[in-house]
Amino acid sequence: MKILSKLFIVAAVSGAFLLTSCTETQRGAALGAGGGAAAGAIIAKDGNEGRGALIGAGVGAGLGALAGKNREQEKRIENLEHDSHPPGYRY
């Protein structure tokens, strides 16, 4: 049991480091796929957990990517608005 808990901690830390180098779209897709897979496996009826996890991962990845893309666009617009003020402009 101790080995599994250590393995889980190593996987969580590694995953956190990998997600720091991703775009918002990629991060959203990865987190959505993980959450969707977990939800799909839990919701699925007995004997169909694998199928539920696959469907949940696909749906979660798609929705997560859309949410991440939306966040990227909002950041881009915010940066454009911030950069459009004349020099010396105070907020």
Secondary structure, 3 states (H helix, E strand, C coil): CHHHHHHHHHHHHHHHHHHHCCCHHHHHHHHHHHHHHHHHHHHCCCCCHHHHHHHHHHHHHHHHHHHHHHHHHHHHHHHHHHHCCCCCCCC
